[in-house]
Amino acid sequence: MKDRTKVIWEKVKDYVIIAFGLMIYALAWNVFIFPNGVTGGGATGISAIVMYATQGMLSPGWEQFFENIGMYSQQGGVPITVTYLLLNIVFLLITMHALGREFIIRTLYGAVVVSLWFWIPFRDLYNAHIGVFPTFDPFMSVIMGGVLIGIGMGICFSRQGSSGGTDILVKFINKHHKIPVGKAMLFIDTVIIISGGFLPGKGLESITYGLIMLLVISYTIDMYLNGLRQSVQFFIFSNHYEEIAETITVNAHRGVTLLDGKGWYTKKNIQVITVLTRRSESTAIFRIVRDIDPEALISQASVMGV
């Protein structure tokens, strides 16, 4: 019973953290990207293209309807929330038979949550309760928006979440054609960004901003995810290896492996302590070794994929 409760709690925690990451994602788009007319990648980029392309085309009745329910729309274009949700429904219907149940559930959850976050007028709320939101030039908006979008997606991906959209198509393509996920996503996003440059009033400048944002997002996601996973490996050489190994196991709660070694200069057999831990915990390992044997030799190296 306890194990089942723990599993349920972990899933609930995952979904809450995914929702938080997607809130940052939607906030960045609403506050920094959409107001500057920049087109990004993914389903959000397609939704932005639809909104920009339909500006002034909605009937006064529909425009008033969307305004009354608070959906974000720029100059009367089709709101992002509507297009985003419809795209995800279509993508899921096309690929549902080929993707796993857990992926479908998490993707559907992510699509609905993002759509709801897009519904919230973050900029208007700021103006109403805090003050006038500062104005940034397009380049700074793209940088700040790209960093926040990358952080939001990194939080989401770290919990095996998905914002939906073209992630669904990329997953489907990878499963059937073995095309690397990164390359497929980069190709699709680039095509979307370039397509947005052909809209009236857009052009090379808009494409450039979109590509810069894509690079910033990709770099930020990698930095976030690699920072979470980054570990360090210690090799510790000491005559007090037993005491050090025991203290690390008990106090630092890290596994320790002893390797047989031989000092070539002294020709003496030695025990080498090997420890893998998070980078943030490396100070504790150094402190333990220093307290027991100040003359111990310690080697630390960064490792990936632990």
Secondary structure by P-SEA (a helix, b strand, c coil): caaaaaaaaaaaaaaaaaaaaaaaaaaaaaccccccccccccaaaaaaaaaaaacccccaaaaaaaaaaccccccccccaaaaaaaaaaaaaaaccccccaaaaaaaaaaaaaaaaaaacaaaaaaaacccccccccaaaaaaaaaaaaaaaaaaaaaaccccccaaaaaaaaaacccccaaaaaaaaaaaaaaaaaacccccaaaaaaaaaaaaaaaaaaaaaaaaaabbbbbbbbccaaaaaaaaaaccccbbbbbbbbbcccccbbbbbbbbbbcccaaaaaaaaaaaccccbbbbbbbbccc
